[in-house]
Amino acid sequence: MSAPLLHWIDGKAVPSAGGATRAGTNPSTGGPGAEVSLGTAADVDLAVRAAHGAAKGWRHTNSLDRGRVLAAISRRLLADLDELAAMESADTGKPLALSTAEIRGAAEYFEFYAALVNLPVGEVLDIQPNLHVYTLREPLGVVGVITPWNLPLNQAARACAPALAAGNTIVAKPAESTSRTTVALARIGSEEGLPPGVFNVVLGQGSEVGTAIVRHPLVRKVAFTGSVPVGQEIGRIAADRILPLTLELGGKSANIVFADADLEFAASEAVRAFTTNAGQVCSSGTRLLVQREIQERFTAAVVAATRKLRPGHEVGPMITRGQWETVQRYFRIAAEEGAVAEVGGGVPLDSELAAGFYVEPTVYSGVTNDMRIAREEIFGPVVVIIPFETEDEAVALANDSDFGLVGGVFTSDMSRAIRVAESIEAGQVYINSWSTQSVQMPFGGHKHSGYGREKGIEALNHYSHIKSISMRLTGR
Amino acid sequence: MTDGQFAPTVHDDIELARKMLIGGEWVGAISGKTFPVYDPADGRVIVEVPAGDAADVDRAVAAARAAFAPGGPWRSMTPQARGKLIWKLADLVEQNAERLSMLDSIDSGKPINEMRFFDVPFSVDVLRYYAGWPTKITGDTIPISYPAASGGRFHAYTLKEPVGVVGAIVPWNLPLLMAIKKLAPALATGCTVVIKPAKQTPISIALLAWRCEGSFTLNIAVIGSNITGLKRTRIRPPTA
């Protein structure tokens, strides 16, 4: 392998203070992957100080000039699309088409927020005639962005673009197994006009680097995407610091299919819902609630569509050996709980795939909503089918979950579609589709799925705070 | 109007329509002319009301404009105080619901229950809704980029200001409600108002104006008449 990937601090590549590195693993082959620097609190301190030093200048840069830099970053992400997509697929194992789509999405985040820099930032309030009273939205300062390995560049862009548009500076920490595209984003940012220190990246493990970011006294906000236990750990540190957070955690999202739905389309969407990115997506539709009168027919359609998805072709590997073992542990739990694997439930026997971290796309029936495989986020291509009789029962099952990220409703009765969508405890609900979302739509969770919202104009409110100013015009 | 046509209290309310309320005074048309309002149920004359013309409009607009003068009590009022007045107007409509219902029923001919269960309660809702708005009318603060002063810092903001005198021309199908739908938002934003009710249905507005006047001074100039000149001449500001 080539030289290890370095941190990006104050506009340049910087090795770890301690010099430690981590050997990567290619998830498709189990062979060697990218070697990355392993940072420590000392590297985080260097990066946070750079970000803090750049904060005032960036905040007071003319808003349109800030927007022009973000727009230039968007164009560069598209110009470098092939290179970035190849890098992402090598690190994550995901099909190239998926990486390409995700990086296009990253470019959209920068394009969208570039055009929002001149959004009115506050209000002028009418209190009484001799006072001029107004509010301002101010950047928070240094924002920590801690992202996972499932959509590396896309999720970094999702947090960084609005944070930069709102006038903050950033210290980002990508997952150690998928760091390359985030460093590439920081480098592109510097090349396209972000002043040194505005966008920094520190590589390494969450326990070391992530913790140091959350603890650093100059960090004023952390956006974290990842698991519930780590989100809780960050929350505990943040409680002591009174640090605002955006937490985008897990899901066990219900996809409700009524008998009057377009069943053929619903089946294809239901399969896409749990197999996209090999199920390694927080918004996967992993609980398929099916009206009992169509249960047999619909299950057969889902199983048939799932059989067509071949590991190593349409479906990539699990990201790491650890995640691969986790999914296999849930296969054993499912068997112990008495669930029936209608398809899948193991690793593919294909010898070409033996060295990679592949699992079979899996559909379980014979499942009740109290089983662990119906309650816990597996983060693999695994769906459970649970029957229901009535609309009320479907809603109750959907909401009987620790999570509340996404919901789906398939029906031809539009009144029911709206009733159910508004009854589901989740940050977003899709009707007669799955994951038809875009940069304009705010995204986030209820309950253990987190709080705060990313995307849309709403995200800017989570990267700024409001100040009220009152000025006397006349009199004493 | 035939004696004994209406109950004495209703008769008194109807009598209010013989004058217009302009600048806090009850006045007839400058020309002295009047015209009859008919009861559509039997064709009988209910009351003779002033036949205003452009001169009366000038007088009403001048009064409304004077009430809008900067530094005057209406313009100096806090948004909270303006909201309270509109809330009070809602209370007045509610307290006088039966009387207002009777008047609109008499001169529009609609069954009184339509007034009791729709026009009047809806009018109250409209007023209460807009009573909450004066404290929430805001401008924006805007992060401008000024190319000629790159790097400069600016305080740029917008204000939503009242437009001034508002003319409210109201039809006969929902006489009270249509007037209030125009009156409430205009008052909430700090405007002053000249109302011209329909020639067929001017009576309920006269009662409303009278009840307002009796309780507090709303700077509304109500011109309760058929302004025949209105179709030919525009409402224009008074000559100074």
Contacts between the chains, C-beta under 8 A, distances in Angstrom:
chain1	res1	chain2	res2	distance
A	60	B	151	7.7
A	60	B	153	6.3
A	62	B	145	4.1
A	62	B	146	7.6
A	62	B	150	6.1
A	62	B	151	7.1
A	63	B	143	4.2
A	63	B	144	7.4
A	63	B	145	5.3
A	64	B	145	3.7
A	65	B	145	6.7
A	65	B	150	7.7
A	117	B	143	7.1
A	118	B	142	7.0
A	118	B	143	6.1
A	118	B	144	7.5
A	118	B	145	7.1
A	120	B	140	3.4
A	120	B	141	6.5
A	120	B	142	5.1
A	120	B	158	7.9
A	121	B	140	7.9
A	121	B	141	5.7
A	121	B	142	7.0
A	121	B	143	5.4
A	122	B	140	7.0
A	122	B	141	3.8
A	123	B	138	3.9
A	123	B	139	6.6
A	123	B	140	6.3
A	123	B	141	6.8
A	124	B	138	5.7
A	124	B	139	3.4
A	124	B	140	6.7
A	124	B	141	6.3
A	124	B	157	4.8
A	124	B	158	6.6
A	124	B	159	5.9
A	125	B	138	5.5
A	126	B	79	5.1
A	126	B	134	7.5
A	126	B	135	7.4
A	126	B	137	6.0
A	126	B	138	7.1
A	127	B	78	7.2
A	127	B	79	7.4
A	128	B	78	4.5
A	128	B	79	7.8
A	129	B	75	7.1
A	129	B	76	5.5
A	129	B	78	7.8
A	134	B	139	7.9
A	134	B	141	5.0
A	134	B	157	5.8
A	135	B	141	6.6
A	136	B	141	5.8
